[in-house]
Amino acid sequence: MTAPPPHLQESQAPVLRRRLLGAAILMVGIYGAGTVGYYVLGGGRWPIGDCAYMTVISLTTVGYGEVLSDIHQIPHARLFTALLLIMGSVIALYSISVLTTFLVEGEFLNLRRKRRMRKELDRMSGHVIVCGAGRTGSHVANELWRSKWPLVLIDTDEDALERIRANRPGIAYLLDDATDDRTLLAAGIKRAHGVVAALADDKDNLYVVVTARDTNPDLRIVTKAVDHRAGHKLRVAGADSVVTVNQIGGLRLASEMIRPKVVTFLDTMMRDEDKNLRFEEIAIPKGSSVANKPLAESDIRRERNLLIVAVGVPGQSFTYSPGPSFILREGMTLILLGETAAVARLRQSPAFQPSDGGQGEHKPSER
C-alpha cells in the first residue's frame, strides 16, 4: 500500500495521538473493570490482587487456569470471564492497530522528518529566510528556487507550505510562527544572507524586520508593505528595501498598457523552465583577479556566455552596456543576463570569492 504524502502524515499526527491515548484509556479501563468485576462477584472473598491477576491472565490468554477459588460456583462468573475476554481482545486489537499506525504513518515519521530538517537547517549558511508562504511568499520562494538560492520557508499554514514543496522539492521549511524569535533562530538567521518578510499583516512584517535586524545587523532585509504608510516605519525599523504591493501592481498595469511586448518578454523569460534566464548581480570582491582589468580580458562574455547589461559603480550611477575597454574595479556590481547555472558557476569561480575568507555573498548552488 502506498504511504500517504508527508502533509497528510503530519496533519494526522494529532488525531493519531488522540487515538493512542484513547486506546490506552480503554486498556486501563478493561483491566480495571475486570479486577473490580471479579471482586464484586466474589463478594470480597478474593483479595484484590488475585482479582487483578485473574484479569491479567485472562486478557493475555496465557492459560494458567482459574486462580480464584470456587469461581465456578459463583453465578455468572464464567459468563463475565467470557465477556471480559471478548471485550479485551477487541480493545487489544484496536490498540495494536492504533499503535502500528502511530509508528508507521504518524508521529514516528514526523519526528524523523523534523530531526532531518533540523540537521539541514544547522548546516545552512548564506541562505534566504522567507517569512510567509502565502500569495506573495510563494512567488518569492519559487523565484529563489529557480535562481538556485538556498532558502528556508516559514509559515503556520501547513497546506501552504506543502503546496510549494510539492512542486519545489528540497526547500527547507519550518511550520512555525515567523514572528517568534526562536523560530528565526532555528531558521539560522545568524548565518543567513537575508530575510524576506512577506506576511499578510504589516505589523507582523514590522516585528520580523526589528527582530532580524537586532539579531543579525549584516542581513539584507526586504519586506512587503500592504499599506504605503507603513513603508517609512519599516525602513526606520531596519528594512533595506520595502516593496509596496499596490504600487508594484499599479506600475505593472501601466506597463501592460504602454509596453506590452516588454512585459510579455520578461514574463516569458521568468517562466522559461528550460533556459531559466535571469537578470542577476555579482559584486567584484576585494582582491579579485578581474579587478583593474578591461572587460575584454575577463572570460565573462566569451566563456561564461553571460551578457553584461550594466555595471554599478559605488557612489555613482550605472554604466550601461559597457564596452570591451571598460575597466573593472573592486566593489563594482555587474548586472548580468544569462542562465542561472552559468551565473552560479561564475559566483563560485575564484575571481569572485571574497579574499578575506569571510562569509561574504552567498554563492547559489547548482541543482
PyMOL commands that set and color helices and strands:
alter all, ss='L'
color gray80, all
select helices_A, chain A and resi 6-41+48-59+71-73+77-105+107-123+135-146+158-167+181-186+189-191+202-215+230-237+245-258+260-271+295-297+340-348+350-352
alter helices_A, ss='H'
color red, helices_A
select strands_A, chain A and resi 128-131+151-155+172-175+194-197+220-225+241-244+277-283+293-294+307-312+318-320+327-328+333-339
alter strands_A, ss='S'
color yellow, strands_A
deselect
rebuild
show_as cartoon
